[in-house]
Amino acid sequence: MSAADNPARPGPDVRLCALEEIADPGGKGFRFRVEGRIFAGFVVRKGELLAGYVDSCPHAGWPLATLDDRYLTRDAGHILCTGHGALFTLDGQGATNPCLGLRLTPWAIEVRGDEVFTA
């Protein structure tokens, strides 16, 4: 079952948080549960960039962050998979092995005023 087919994946217009709750630069993870299924997503923020992704390494399938909301490298230049150290550009492209050439799965989000919603 793909992330899109997951019944726990929230539909559009679900409020995630206030924009100020996501560090700049930084990230924030979100978990949703329905009928024993879990959907995990995260949002990264750096300056004007705000992007949402399914929280799953495209190589291994596990969540990217092992510590809450620590999705970015220390210099905030990349998204980090803490499971094996792979790096992704902030637009979700795999930058190092074993994820080189792979992409994170986008999760549509939008900012309305000073709040973040699913799109």
C-alpha positions, -999 to 999 in steps of 0.1 A, spaced: 0 0 0 14 34 -9 14 64 13 -14 79 -9 -36 48 -2 -30 49 36 -64 56 53 -45 75 81 -32 101 56 -51 133 63 -71 149 36 -69 185 26 -76 214 50 -63 197 82 -46 222 104 -11 210 113 3 238 135 11 275 137 40 285 114 59 297 144 59 261 159 84 251 131 119 264 138 136 284 111 156 266 101 141 233 113 115 207 109 84 193 126 69 158 124 33 148 124 16 114 131 -20 104 123 -37 71 132 -68 56 118 -80 19 121 -46 7 132 -27 25 104 -2 53 109 7 81 85 39 100 93 48 132 76 71 161 83 76 198 73 109 215 69 114 252 70 144 274 60 137 310 53 109 313 27 111 275 20 84 254 35 81 218 22 62 187 34 73 151 29 61 116 39 84 106 67 99 75 51 133 69 37 129 59 0 157 34 3 148 16 36 113 27 44 119 37 80 113 72 94 140 98 87 143 113 122 151 92 153 148 122 175 117 143 175 117 170 148 154 167 140 151 164 102 179 188 92 216 185 94 234 208 119 241 234 92 204 231 80 217 225 44 202 190 40 175 167 53 191 138 71 181 101 73 194 92 107 191 55 100 220 54 76 232 90 72 219 97 37 214 133 28 186 149 8 184 184 -6 157 205 9 136 199 -22 137 162 -15 163 149 -39 187 122 -26 222 137 -25 243 109 -11 243 71 -12 224 49 -7 196 74 -16 215 92 -44 190 96 -73 160 88 -51 134 113 -39 114 118 -8 77 115 -13 61 150 -13 33 158 12 12 188 0 10 215 26 1 252 25 4 283 47 -27 303 54 -20 334 74 3 321 101 -9 285 102 1 254 82 -25 231 67 -26 200 45 -33 208 9 
